[in-house]
Amino acid sequence: MNRAIIFAPNWLGDAVMALPAIADVRRGSPRATIAIAARQNVAPLFGMVPGIDEVITLVDGVEKGVGSVGSDPAFDTAILLPNSFHAAVIARRAGIPERWGYRTAWRGLLLTRAVDRAPAGIHQVDYYQHLVRALGFPSGPSEPHLDVSPEVRAAAARTLEQAGWDGRAPLVVLAPGAAYGGSRRWAPESFAALARELAGDGVRPVLIGSAIDAPTGCAIESALGDSTVVVNLIGRTDLSTLAGVLANASALVANDSGAMHLGAAIGTPVTALFGPTDERVTGPRAALSSRSQPVVLTHPVWCSPCRLRECPIGHACMRGIALDAVAGAVRRTL
């Protein structure tokens, strides 16, 4: 393997959980050139990953830059971390002679090395590492890790100050969104109550999220009224700035989301709220540099983990996570 391309998972959280497997490939092939192919929403992540020689952005599934049939292939090996049939098709159309991945989604005939899927129920980090280990790359540390440069951290601090941070108060970042669906979200009223509690301790709450989380941010600010001031950065950060904000923060409170995994990989102490998903499979893993291990809070109910996008019966798993438990966990990390 001289010039390899690794196809990254499509979601931010999954991409972060794939970092240990990518590090295994890098460590096992020190002289190879390694590129990452990733969708637009996660491609900037890999600019913060040491050992990556090139990042190729896949736009609407178009494999520009990967190579094309009929020309000399740009890469001799493709490692497919996503299970999708489409990822295998892209690699095949690009004329990459070696195509390695899990034997899933009817794509076995498109692969030159097809690995049987890992056992069900293992953590997603271990799932990716199982694949590359089966391909001959010994497993190293299983904790995702990201380097946030001083320049990115400083730029994020300026963004925070422009949004109202005084540069001195400890920051606790609140990530009230979750891309998968509403069932993963703690209620906006609960996040508002948490912001009010923490502000009383002299902490400045910061709201983060994508543009689709803007209504949730408005609901939180409306519930707070004029009593508590928050820094609302929802929809105002790209991935690099978001990483810098998390690097400046003293703690992060998040639903099961990409922001949760990003913060853990950066080393920000994380309090994670889980309901319809299984924390044993997608729970945060702290970077070795983290000041504390992640705290995962749940409220056990008979129907969890259901993995449904929306709850049809009252959302007891998330409504049952008590404000006192969340505030207490954050205060311990502070």
C-alpha positions in Angstrom: 0.0 0.0 0.0 1.8 3.1 -1.3 -1.1 5.6 -1.8 -4.3 4.9 0.0 -7.6 6.7 0.4 -9.8 6.1 3.4 -13.5 6.8 2.8 -14.8 8.5 6.0 -18.2 8.0 7.6 -20.8 10.5 6.6 -21.8 11.9 10.1 -19.6 14.0 12.3 -20.0 11.7 15.4 -19.2 8.6 13.4 -16.2 10.4 11.7 -14.8 11.2 15.2 -15.3 7.7 16.3 -13.4 6.5 13.2 -10.3 8.4 14.2 -8.6 5.6 16.2 -9.0 3.3 13.2 -7.5 5.9 10.9 -4.6 6.4 13.3 -4.1 2.6 13.2 -3.7 2.7 9.4 -1.4 5.7 9.6 0.8 4.0 12.2 0.8 0.7 10.3 1.9 2.4 7.0 4.3 5.1 8.0 5.7 5.6 4.5 2.4 5.5 2.6 0.5 8.6 1.4 -2.9 8.6 3.1 -5.8 10.7 1.9 -9.3 11.0 3.3 -12.5 11.2 1.2 -15.3 12.8 3.1 -18.5 14.6 2.6 -18.6 18.4 2.9 -20.1 18.3 6.4 -17.2 16.4 7.9 -14.3 17.0 5.6 -12.9 20.0 7.7 -12.6 17.6 10.7 -9.6 15.9 9.0 -7.7 19.1 8.8 -7.2 18.7 12.5 -6.1 15.1 12.3 -2.3 14.5 12.4 -0.8 12.2 9.7 -3.4 12.9 7.0 -1.7 14.0 3.7 -4.7 15.1 1.7 -8.5 15.6 2.2 -10.8 15.1 -0.8 -14.3 16.5 -0.4 -17.1 14.4 -2.0 -19.8 16.8 -3.2 -23.2 15.2 -3.8 -21.5 11.8 -4.2 -19.2 13.0 -7.1 -15.8 11.4 -6.8 -13.8 14.3 -8.3 -10.2 14.0 -7.2 -10.5 10.3 -6.3 -9.7 9.1 -9.9 -11.7 7.8 -12.8 -12.1 4.7 -14.9 -9.8 4.7 -17.9 -7.0 6.7 -16.3 -4.1 5.7 -14.1 -5.8 5.4 -10.6 -4.8 8.2 -8.2 -4.7 5.6 -5.4 -3.8 1.9 -5.2 -5.9 1.1 -2.2 -9.3 2.3 -0.9 -10.4 1.5 2.7 -14.2 1.9 3.1 -15.3 2.8 6.6 -18.9 3.4 5.6 -21.0 0.3 5.0 -22.8 1.8 2.1 -23.0 0.3 -1.4 -22.4 3.7 -2.8 -18.9 4.1 -1.3 -17.9 0.8 -3.0 -19.3 2.0 -6.3 -17.3 5.3 -6.1 -14.1 3.3 -5.4 -14.8 0.9 -8.2 -15.6 3.6 -10.7 -12.4 5.4 -9.8 -10.4 2.4 -10.9 -8.8 1.8 -7.5 -7.4 -1.7 -7.8 -7.6 -2.7 -4.1 -11.0 -2.0 -2.3 -11.3 -3.1 1.3 -14.2 -3.0 3.7 -17.0 -4.8 5.5 -19.0 -7.3 3.5 -22.3 -5.4 3.8 -25.1 -3.9 1.7 -24.7 -6.4 -1.2 -21.3 -4.9 -2.1 -19.1 -8.0 -1.5 -18.5 -8.4 -5.3 -17.2 -4.8 -5.5 -14.5 -5.4 -2.9 -11.2 -7.1 -3.3 -10.9 -7.8 0.4 -14.3 -8.2 2.1 -14.3 -8.6 5.9 -17.1 -10.2 7.9 -18.9 -7.6 10.1 -17.8 -7.2 13.7 -20.0 -8.7 16.4 -23.2 -6.7 17.2 -23.3 -4.5 20.2 -19.7 -3.4 20.3 -18.8 0.3 20.5 -18.6 2.1 17.2 -14.9 3.0 17.8 -14.2 -0.8 18.2 -16.3 -1.5 15.1 -14.0 0.6 12.9 -10.9 -0.7 14.6 -12.1 -4.3 14.1 -12.2 -3.7 10.4 -8.7 -2.3 10.0 -7.3 -4.9 12.4 -8.7 -7.6 10.1 -7.0 -5.8 7.2 -3.6 -6.1 9.0 -3.3 -2.9 11.0 -2.8 -3.6 14.7 -5.1 -1.6 17.1 -3.6 1.2 19.0 -5.4 3.5 21.5 -9.2 3.5 21.3 -9.7 7.1 22.3 -10.3 9.6 19.5 -8.0 12.6 19.6 -8.0 16.0 17.8 -5.4 18.8 17.8 -6.8 22.3 18.0 -4.1 24.7 17.0 -3.5 27.9 19.1 -4.6 29.9 16.0 -8.0 28.2 15.9 -8.4 28.5 19.6 -7.6 32.2 19.5 -10.0 32.8 16.5 -12.8 31.1 18.4 -12.1 33.2 21.5 -12.5 36.4 19.4 -15.8 35.0 18.0 -17.0 34.4 21.6 -15.9 37.9 22.7 -17.7 39.5 19.7 -20.9 37.6 20.8 -20.7 38.9 24.4 -18.1 36.9 26.4 -16.0 39.0 28.7 -12.9 36.7 28.2 -12.8 35.8 31.9 -15.9 33.8 33.0 -15.7 30.1 32.6 -17.6 28.8 29.6 -19.9 25.9 29.7 -21.1 24.9 26.2 -24.6 23.6 25.7 -25.4 21.6 22.6 -29.2 21.2 22.6 -29.5 19.8 19.1 -29.1 16.3 17.6 -29.2 15.8 13.8 -30.8 12.3 13.9 -34.1 13.4 15.3 -36.1 15.0 18.1 -36.1 11.9 20.3 -32.4 12.5 21.2 -33.0 16.0 22.5 -33.4 17.1 26.1 -36.1 19.7 26.3 -35.2 23.3 25.5 -36.9 24.3 28.9 -34.5 21.9 30.6 -31.5 23.4 28.9 -32.8 26.9 29.9 -33.1 25.8 33.5 -29.5 24.5 33.4 -28.2 27.7 31.9 -29.9 29.7 34.7 -28.4 27.4 37.4 -24.9 27.6 36.0 -25.1 31.4 35.4 -25.8 31.7 39.1 -22.4 30.1 39.7 -20.6 32.8 37.6 -20.4 30.6 34.5 -21.2 31.9 31.0 -23.4 29.4 29.1 -22.8 29.2 25.3 -25.3 27.7 22.9 -23.9 25.8 19.8 -25.5 24.0 16.9 -26.2 24.1 13.2 -28.7 26.4 11.5 -31.5 23.8 11.9 -31.1 24.1 15.7 -32.0 27.9 15.6 -35.6 27.4 16.7 -34.3 25.4 19.7 -31.9 28.2 20.6 -34.7 30.7 20.4 -36.9 28.6 22.6 -34.1 28.5 25.2 -33.5 32.2 25.1 -37.3 32.8 25.3 -37.5 30.6 28.4 -34.7 32.5 30.0 -36.1 35.9 29.3 -34.0 38.8 30.6 -32.9 36.9 33.7 -29.9 35.1 32.2 -27.6 36.1 29.4 -26.2 33.3 27.1 -23.8 33.5 24.2 -25.8 32.1 21.3 -23.6 30.8 18.5 -26.1 28.5 16.9 -25.7 28.6 13.2 -22.7 30.9 13.5 -19.8 28.5 13.5 -18.1 26.3 11.0 -16.5 23.1 12.1 -13.1 24.7 12.8 -14.6 27.5 14.9 -16.8 25.0 16.7 -13.7 23.0 17.7 -12.0 26.2 18.9 -15.1 27.1 21.0 -15.0 23.7 22.6 -11.3 24.0 23.2 -11.9 27.2 25.1 -14.7 25.7 27.2 -14.5 24.4 30.7 -17.3 21.8 30.1 -19.8 20.6 27.5 -23.3 19.4 28.0 -24.7 17.6 24.9 -27.3 15.2 23.7 -26.0 12.1 21.7 -24.6 14.2 18.8 -21.6 15.0 16.7 -20.8 17.9 19.1 -20.6 15.5 22.0 -18.0 13.3 20.2 -16.1 16.4 19.0 -15.8 17.8 22.4 -14.6 14.5 23.9 -12.0 14.1 21.2 -10.7 17.7 21.9 -10.4 16.9 25.6 -13.3 19.1 26.9 -15.0 17.5 29.9 -18.4 16.1 28.6 -21.7 15.5 30.3 -23.8 13.4 27.8 -27.5 12.9 27.9 -28.7 9.6 26.4 -32.3 8.3 25.9 -33.3 6.5 22.7 -29.7 5.5 21.8 -27.4 3.0 23.5 -24.5 4.7 25.3 -22.6 1.4 25.2 -22.4 1.7 21.4 -22.1 5.4 20.8 -21.1 6.9 24.1 -18.3 9.5 24.2 -14.8 8.4 24.7 -12.5 11.0 26.3 -9.2 11.9 24.6 -6.2 10.9 26.7 -5.6 14.6 27.2 -9.0 15.1 28.8 -9.2 16.5 32.4 -12.0 14.0 33.2 -13.9 11.0 31.9 -17.2 11.7 30.3 -20.3 11.5 32.4 -23.3 9.8 30.7 -26.7 10.4 32.2 -29.7 8.3 31.4 -33.2 7.6 32.8 -33.9 3.9 32.4 -37.3 3.1 30.9 -38.6 -0.2 29.4 -38.6 1.1 25.8 -35.0 2.4 25.7 -32.9 2.1 23.6 -35.6 2.3 20.8 -33.4 4.2 18.3 -36.5 6.0 16.9 -36.2 9.5 15.4 -39.3 10.7 17.2 -40.9 9.3 20.4 -44.5 8.3 20.0 -45.3 7.8 23.8 -44.2 10.8 25.8 -40.4 10.9 25.6 -39.9 9.6 29.2 -36.3 8.6 28.7 -35.1 12.2 28.1 -37.7 13.9 30.3 -36.7 11.8 33.2 -33.1 13.1 33.2 -33.2 15.5 36.2 -31.9 19.0 36.1 -30.1 18.5 39.5 -28.2 15.4 38.1 -27.0 17.4 35.1 -26.0 20.5 37.0 -24.3 18.4 39.6 -22.2 16.5 37.0 -21.2 19.8 35.3 -20.2 21.4 38.7 -18.0 18.4 39.5 -16.1 18.8 36.2 -15.6 22.5 37.0 
